[in-house]
Amino acid sequence: MPNSTSSPEQINEIRQSVKQLCAQYGEDYWLELDRTNGFPTEFVQELTTSGFLTVLIPEEYGGAGLGVLEGAAVMEEVCRAGAHAGACHAQMYVMGSVLRHGSEAQKKRYLPPIAAGELRLQSFGVTEPTTGTDTTSLKTTAQKRGDVYVVNGQKVWISRIQHSDLMVLLARTTPRDQVQRKTEGLSAFIVDVKAAEGNGLTIQPIESMINHHSCELFFDNLEVPADQLLGEEGKGFKVILDGMNAERILIASECVGDGRYFIDKATAYASDRTVFDRPIGQNQGVQFPIARCYAEVEAASLMVEKAARLFDAGEDCAAEANMAKMLASEASWHAGDVCMQTHGGFAFAKEYHIERKFRETRLYQIAPISTNLILSYIGEHVLKMPRSF
């Protein structure tokens, strides 16, 4: 991935530009989309053509050639503005799989139109109904037959697939009982979603509490051209893992943005709302929880920055990326809870927008990796304790 080269002043300029763009799409825009389960097509397109969703694509392929630190600043500001970054964040980290592992032909074919906003790469096809986060046990298969791979199986919670032109799909090309390590025998593919749908791919939307455009996928003898193999056959687990650290850092930055959104809202309301002839924020029982949330979000932000800098420097950042995601998701959820409590009954009114953001930020303690799995990783790989599962 490109290295971060921006100064603090340049990153602040990025933040201000994103803030100005988001101001054109106020909270009522997102409220209506939430009500109708709509997709923010105009917002995503403008965010792309303005260069904010393509900051990680190298300049030679039409992007800005910046790092995850800058990408995190973009995602944070999107969320702080009250927007829903889940509609577009995958364009950054899924692209990294193509950039790191794609052939030169694949990169030249896909990265320039992605940078130009002509193609969307918004979906990872990994999670399955019966295996969840136990990725190495996935059951979707891809058997090579001549110049194609024939895919059969099922995926679930695949977000934005109906609004994406391409998907990175993970499938097993060698049975698990025929490999020495369970991480072997998995392969990644670039799938042309539009060509595949109706020709072996069936997409079924999932109704959920969050407007995240998630779907269940069914593969029935879907033929994927062999030249769409991403990286080496049998080495697909590495392809996916390389994108996951960036994903966790970027989503952690979104949680920081959510947390700051809630703190902004709670602070303003507590300062303005008068009960018993005094602002409710004058009461320590209201003021102190907001102040504690501020401290928690600031601490999480520092971990996000540390993880992003390590990632951009090409250093190992798995522990930091995991901790950033856990700390930020918990800080944003706590801030959301305090913001709800501060607003009292008005917090449940959709016109105040808080309940929508409250639902959205809750997801990130579960996805893209649950808090318990992060704690398991830290316990085993950082603290060197026995494996817990």
Sequence and secondary structure as in RCSB ss.txt:
>XXXX:A:sequence
MPNSTSSPEQINEIRQSVKQLCAQYGEDYWLELDRTNGFPTEFVQELTTSGFLTVLIPEEYGGAGLGVLEGAAVM
EEVCRAGAHAGACHAQMYVMGSVLRHGSEAQKKRYLPPIAAGELRLQSFGVTEPTTGTDTTSLKTTAQKRGDVYV
VNGQKVWISRIQHSDLMVLLARTTPRDQVQRKTEGLSAFIVDVKAAEGNGLTIQPIESMINHHSCELFFDNLEVP
ADQLLGEEGKGFKVILDGMNAERILIASECVGDGRYFIDKATAYASDRTVFDRPIGQNQGVQFPIARCYAEVEAA
SLMVEKAARLFDAGEDCAAEANMAKMLASEASWHAGDVCMQTHGGFAFAKEYHIERKFRETRLYQIAPISTNLIL
SYIGEHVLKMPRSF
>XXXX:A:secstr
       HHHHHHHHHHHHHHHHTS HHHHHHHHHHT   HHHHHHHHHTTSTTTTS GGGTS    HHHHHHHH
HHHHHTT  GGGTTHHHHHHHHHHHHS HHHHHHHHHHHHTTSS EEEEE   TTTTT GGG   EEEEETTEEE
EEEEEEEEETGGG SEEEEEEESS GGGSSSTTTTEEEEEEEHHHHBTTTEEEEE   SS   EEEEEEEEEEEE
GGGEESSTTBHHHHHHHHHHHHHHHHHHHHHHHHHHHHHHHHHHHHH EETTEEGGGSHHHHHHHHHHHHHHHHH
HHHHHHHHHHHHTT   HHHHHHHHHHHHHHHHHHHHHHHHHHGGGGGSGGG HHHHHHHHHGGGTSSS HHHHH
HHIIIIIS      
